Amino acid sequence: MRALAGVPMGVWLAVSAQAQPCCGPVTPRGRQRASFLESSDAVHLWRSGWHVDWRTGERDRPAPGGPAAKTHCSAFVAALALRLGIYVLRPPQHSQQLLANAQMRWLHESGEQSGWSALGSDAAAQEAANGGWFVVEAYENPDRHRPGHIAIVRPSEKTRTGLHDDGPQETQAGTHNAFSMTTREGFRAHRGAWEPGGGGTLRYYRHDVAWP
């Protein structure tokens, strides 16, 4: 890539650096994990407003509504972790109600004993996901009577500017289910969870995956 005529070299280099992938390439393990996330059919399962079987995301009652029928971010994370042989707090150890809050506390207090390790930044989370780790981003609502949120960081070769402005790329079940969504968008209903530049109170955790 050549510098544009009339643009100072220092400015051009800074702009060029911001346009580069923030967190390394997506490795073969990372591509395998992306395919795994997309095979979950999260867009059509774990639907908001219905009570679901947490393992499959299928509706298990004839009508919408009722307890534990609002959103299913935490059930989705637990189900996909289970498929990979990874333990994260899940039923029956905790009900589906307010499970995301409980998962965040469990990851912080007990996750290390089950193979989880904390990550200190947006970039570290995105880099780990690109490398094939199972990475979650979790937020505990300070009001324990209101839901938190949890999602799975997915591989992405986003730019440094994209990471700064929108956070890591993620897959989630929630108010909106998506295979690929920015952290900014996924956590927008939780004020203070994520802020530009990596601020906020959500936390990142990773677990190794024994991919074949």
Secondary structure, DSSP 8 states (H G I E B T S, - for coil): ----TTS-HHHHHHHHHHTSBSS----HHHHHHHHHHHTT-TTTSS-TTS-B-TTT--B-SSSS-STT-S--HHHHHHHHHHHTT---S-TTTS-STTHHHHHHHHHHHTGGGGT-EEE-SHHHHHHHHHTT-EEEEEE--SSTTS--EEEEE-----BHHHHHHH-SEEEE-SSS-EEEEEHHHHTTTSTTS-BTTTBSS-EEEEE-----
